Every structure is written in C-alpha cells, then in structure tokens.
Amino acid sequence: MSDKRIAVAAWESLFRAQVSVMRHLHAEFPTGELSLNEYDVLFNLSRQEGWRLRMKELNKYLLLTQPSVSRLIDRLAVRGMVHKSSDPTDARGIVVELTDHGFDVFRRVAVKHIESITERVGAALTDDELIQLSVLSEKLRAFGP
C-alpha cells in the first residue's frame, strides 16, 4: 500500500492534468456536427463488434447519467446516426447501433479531434511516456469495480 500523501499528490496531479487537457480539447472540439458527448457515444460504439452495444453496457463507458444517455441516444437516433432496437436476448434491454451515416460523421469529426489531442498530449510527452501513461491509466481503470 502506498503512502497516503504520495497517493493523494499523484491523484491531485492526475486530476489537474485531466482538467487542463479536457478544457483544451473541449475548446478546440469541432462542434459543428457533434457535441463532445455525442462524439463519445459514437466513438464507443465504433469500437464495438458490429458497432452495437446494449444501452446498459454503453452507460459504463460514458460519464453521463443513464437518463442523460437515453436522451442523447434519442437525439442521435432522430438524426440518423444510431439505430435503437429491442435486445433479442432480453426484451427489457435496448441495443444501440452506429449507422453508416453516424460513422461517417464520427470519422470526419475524429480527424479534427485527433489533431487537437496530438497538439495537447502528443506534443507534451515522448512516445515512451505516452505508452507508460496508457499502461498506468489502464492499470488504474482495471483496479476498480
């Protein structure tokens, strides 16, 4: 077990870095077609097999409440970026699927967003540091429930 002071200092540093980076990325985000939260939904769906996921599972990837995610999905569905359907294995569940149109919009926005990420994160750290940051971040994420 780590010393409490060291753990708190590390957390504080990580938290402040995250806030700083997110403020920059949010300010630079190309909001013409998608909000950052909408982008996050499409990003997470694009990483799934068949571009689809149960709503309950999608909620685990997002930093929004379940009712907020439901409203967001409804807005994306109206715009033709996702399709909602009943889960064939559990009629109480909803499956959300990224459409071809949604993927095209996601990809256009992602190109611009990646440039901003590269400017803010990639320019600050070496490739070895970026790899180490990824490993440590995954380790922290995997530790929790």
Long-range contacts (C-beta under 8 A, 24 or more apart in sequence): 21-120, 21-121, 24-116, 24-120, 25-113, 25-116, 25-117, 25-120, 28-116, 28-119, 28-120, 29-113, 29-116, 30-109, 30-112, 30-113, 33-105, 33-108, 33-109, 34-105, 34-106, 34-109, 37-62, 37-64, 37-72, 38-72, 38-75, 38-76, 38-81, 39-106, 39-109, 39-110, 39-113, 41-69, 41-72, 41-73, 41-76, 41-82, 41-96, 42-76, 42-81, 42-82, 42-98, 42-102, 42-103, 42-105, 42-106, 43-106, 43-110, 45-82, 45-96, 45-97, 45-98, 45-102, 46-98, 46-103, 46-106, 50-97, 51-97, 51-98, 51-103, 52-95, 52-96, 52-97, 52-98, 53-95, 53-96, 54-87, 54-93, 54-94, 54-95, 54-96, 55-93, 55-94, 55-95, 55-96, 56-93, 58-96, 76-102, 81-105, 81-106
